[in-house]
């Protein structure tokens, strides 16, 4: 039988698990804070929306987040890799 997943509920469960893990880590003296660094090259509107959602998620989960936004002409194709 096929089960249809509710993506929003699955995401909420994952976020709860992450928050719980971080809380336990902090209580046990773990001082490092997770950090997401996003490299965005160019000005693709769809990419900008995706990146903004990642930043919002980091804020909800109390992660550090840093956006490094580069223009296409600032970086060579070799450096992109």
N, C-alpha and C positions, 0 to 999 in steps of 0.2 A: 504494500500500500504506500502511496506517495504522501509525504507530509509536506505541507507548504509552510515555509519558515517566514516569520515576521521579522524582517531585517532590523527594524527599530528596536524590538524587544531583545533580539540577540545582541545588538550593540549596547543596549542598556546593561545587560548581564555582563558583558565584557568590561565595560567601564566600571561597574561595581567591583568586579574582581581586581581590576588595576588599582582602584582607590583603596581597597582593603589591603592589598599587598604593600602599597606605599605607606599606608598608615602603620602597618605592623613593622615595616622596615624602620620608619622614623622612631617608633616606640623602642625598638631594640638598639637605637643609637646610630643607625646608618645615616650618614650625613649627606651623601651624594644625592642630587636631585636629577631625575631624568631630563634630558634635553634633546629636542628635535631641531636639527639645522636643515633648513630647506634652501636649496639652490634653485632659483628660478631664472631662466635665461630667456630674455625676450619679453614680449607683452601680449601673449596669447590670452584673450579674455576668459576662455574656459579654464586655463591653467590658473589664472588669478583667482577665480571662484574656488577652485579645488584647494589652492593654497590657503585662502582665507578660512575655509572650513577646517583645515588641519590646525591652523592657529587657534581657532575657537575651541576645538577639541582639546588642545594642549592646555588652554586656560581653564577649561572645565576640570581637567585632571590634575591641575596644578603642576604641569610640566613647564620647564623653561623652553622657550621656542625662539629661534632666530631665523629671520629671513634674509638671505643674501640674494639681492636682485641685480642681475647683470644684464646689460644690453648685448645683443648678438655680436656687435662689432667690438665689444670689449674682450672677447674670449675666442680663441681659435678652436677649430673642431677637435684638435688633439687634446687640448685642455678640458674640453667638455667630458671626455672619457675619464 
